[in-house]
Amino acid sequence: MRATRWALGSAALVAVPWIAAAVVPGQQRYVLHVLIFTALYGALALSYDLVVGHVGSLSLAHPAFFGLGAYTLALLATEARWPFALALPAGIALAAVVALAVGVPMFRLTEHSFAMGTLGFAIVTQVVATNWVDFTHGPLCVTGIPKPQVGALRIATLPAFYWMGLGALALVALLYRGLTTFRLGRAFHAVRDNETLAAAASIDPLRYRMLAFVIGGGVAGGIGALYVSYVGVLCPGELTVSLSVNLLVMVFLGGVGSLIYGLLLLVIVIRAPDGLEGLMRRASSRRRRPASSGA
């Protein structure tokens, strides 16, 4: 029964482009655009939850890893003409390696100092991306990023990008489940809950915290690469610390493994694109209309 529900749910998610075309034919492009961003940011939030939930300290470095993956793909695709199949792994690998290099000194800090150190790293990364104009193009942005192509398969339409985002979210969710269950997951939870007790049980806290940090950074880099392959342009503003704030809201408000916040946000964006204020204003206008017509 459970397998049947999963199969039906998966089929419904895959069929969303056709469902949107049938239900809201005039808004299909807008709905798919929102869903693509929802899938990518959902995957990014899962990678951030892996870090926040299992490193044991608040990390604010995710915008930097996201930007490293994004800039790696953007520059390799536009300047070096690398194919997507090589540029994407390069973005993931660079973000993971930098996370390892940053984590070595950062994990020597206390909890609050760790948060400030990762925040400083994120800010420095954005400053470099903004001012190293000869390499990153700075405020001029990297433009003309080609659409993803693997062999004869080219992702260029909104439904194709939706399926790409959905596939990325599914892969990250499977990775998250694999890393937070079984023996490895128990070790992560032990380090998070009581580092001293974990060390007494022959679990190396630094090793597992570093593993979560590096994997989370690599996944963030991969999502950044997918993101710029969709939008086609990359500016330093994508690396702002506000991205960490958004991820913190998703993780803390929605909770571990919860889609509540994401679904609520999705409904508001689709049904009330001008915000809750506009929704209330329209409702108030409807209430006043019958009274004025009766007069």
N, C-alpha and C positions, 0 to 999 in steps of 0.2 A: 504493500500500500504506500509506504513511504517512497519507494523507488518510483512508483507511478506518479506521485505528486511532484517529485523532482523532475521527472521527464516532461510532465505537462507544463510545469513552471519554466523549464529551460526552453521548451518549444515556443511558449508565449513570448519570452524575452527575445528569442531569435526573430520572431514574426512581428516585432514591434513596428518596423518601418511600414509594413503593409497594413497593420492595424491603424497606425497614425494616418496613413493615406486615406483609409476608409472612414475613420471617425472624424478627423479634423483635416480635410483635404487642403484647406487654405493655409493651415499652420503646420504642415508636415515638416518643412525645413526648420522652422523655429523649434519645434518639439524635439527633433532629432539633434539639433545643435545643443540644446539643453541637456539631453540625455548623454551625448558624447562627453561633455564636460563633467556630468555627474559620475559617469563611469571612471574617467581618468582621476578625478579628485577623490572618488571612493577608494581607488587603488592606492593613491598617495596617502590617504588617511590611514589605511591599513598598515602601510609601511611605517608611518609615524607612530601608530599605536604599538607596533612591535618594539620601537625604540623606547617610547615613554613608558610602556607597560612592563618592559623587561630589563632595561638598563638600570632602573632604580633611581635615575636622576632626570631632571627635566632638560631635554635637549632642544635648542633653538637653531640648530644648524641645517635643518631640512631644506630651507630655501636655497642654501649654497649647493647642496647635493643635487637638487632639482635643476638648478642653473648650470651646474657642471655638465650633467648629461645633456641638457638642452643645447648648450653652446658647443659641446663636442659634436653632436650630430649636425647642427646647423653649419658649423665651419667646415667639417669634413665633407658634407654634402655639397656645399656651395664653392668652397675654395679648392679642396683636393679632389672633388668629384667622386668621393667614395660612394658605393652603393649602400642602400638602406640596410641590407643584411649584414654589412660590416660596420657601418657607423653606429647602429643601435648597440651592439655588444661593446663597442669601444666606449660609448657613453656610460654604460653600466659599469664597465671595468674601471674607468677613470674615477667615477664617483665613489666606488668601493675602495679603491686604493687610497684616495684622498681621505676617506673616512677612517681608514686604518692609520694613516699618518697623523691625522688630527687626534684620533682617539688615544694614541700612546701618551702624549703629554696631558690631555684633558682628563683622563681617568685617574690622574694623580691628584686632582683637585677635589675639594669637598663638594657636597651637593649643590650649594648655592653658587660657589665659584665655578662649578661645571656649567651651570646654566649661563652665567655671564660670559664664560669663555667661548661657549658655542655661539652665543649671540654675537660676540665680537668677531668670530670667524665668518658668520653670515654677513655681517655688515662690511667687513673687509672684502669679501668676495664680490659684493655688489659694487663697492667703490672701484675695485679693479676692473670689473666689467664695464663700468661707466667711463672710466678715464683712459683705459688702454685702447684708444681709438684705432690705432694701427692694426691691432689684432682682433678685437671684438666688435669694431665699428662703433662702439660707444653709443651715444644717444641717436646716432644715425640708424642703428639697428641692423641686424642681419636679415636681409630680404631675399626673396626668390628661392626659399627653401623648397626643394622638389617634393612631390608627393611620394609616399612610400611605394616601393616596387620590389618584389621578390620574384625573380625569374619572370614568367609571363604574367604574374598576378600584380596588378597595379591598383592601389587603393586611392581613389580619387573622388568618389561620390559620397554623399552624406550617409546612406545606408552602409556602405563599406567601412567608413570611419566609425560608425556606431558599432558594427560587429567587431572592429579592431579594439575599440574601447571596452566592449563587453568581454572579449577574450582576455584582454589585459587584466581586467578586474577579476575574472574567474581564476586566472593563473596566480595572481597575487593572493587571492583568498585561499587557494589550495596550498600555496607556500606558507601562508600564515598559519593555517590549520596544522600543517606538518611540523612547523617549528614550535607550536604551542601545545602540542599533545604528545603522547607517548613519553619515552624516557627523556628526550631533549626538552620537551615542554615542562616536565617536572623539574628538571635542573634549572630552567629559566625562572620558574615560579619560586623555587627555593632561594635562588640568589636575590630575587626581588623582595621576598618577604622577610628573610633573615640571612644576611650575608655571612654573619659569624657562624651561625649554625650550618649553613651550606658548606663553608670552608671546613668545619669539623667533620662533615660527611664526605670529605675528599672531593668536593666540587670546587673548582677554581673559579671564584667570582669574576675576576678580571677577564678570564678567557670567555665566559659566557656573555658578559656585558659587552665586550668588544665584538663578539660574534653578532649579537643583535644590532649593534651600532653599524657595523660594516654592511650587513645584509640590508638593513633599513636604508642606508645611504645609497647602496647600489640600486635598489628598487626605485628609490626616488629619482636617481639619475635616469633610469629607464623610462619612467613616466614622463620626466621632462623631455626626453627625446621624442616620445610619442606625441606629446603636447605640441611641440614646435612643428612636427611633421604635419599636424592637422592645421594649425593656424597659419603656417607658412611664413611667419616673421617672428623675430626674437629681439626684444629690447631689454636693457638692464632693469627696467621696472618690474619685470617678472620675478626678480630675485629679492623683492623687498621682504622685510620681517613680517609684514601683514599676512604673508602666506602662513607663517608659523601660527599667528593668531587664529586664522581660519581653521587650521588643522587642530589646534587646541580646542576650539569650540566644538568641532566635529567629534573629537575623541571624548572630551569631558561631558558634553551635553548628550551625545548619543550613547556613550558607554561602549565598552569593549564588545566588538562584533555586532553592534546594533545599527540598524538602518533607519531608525525612527527620525533622527534629525535630517538625514538626507532626503527621505520621502517627504517630510514636511516642507523642506526647502524647495523641493522639486514641484510640489503642488502649488506653492505660493508663486514661484517664478512663472509657471505655465498659466495659472488661473488669474494671477494678479501681477502682471509685469510692471505696473507702476507702484507696487508695494501695498502694504496693508492700509496705508493712509488712503490711497486711491480707491481701494476696495470699500472702505467705510464711507468715503465721500460719495461713491456711486450708490451705495445702499441708502444713504441719507437722502440723496436726490430722488430715488424711487419712492421713498416714503412721502416726500413733499409733493410729488407730482399729482397723485390722486386728489389731495386736498385742494391744490390750486385749480385743477380741472373741474372739481365740484363747485368751487366758488364761481 
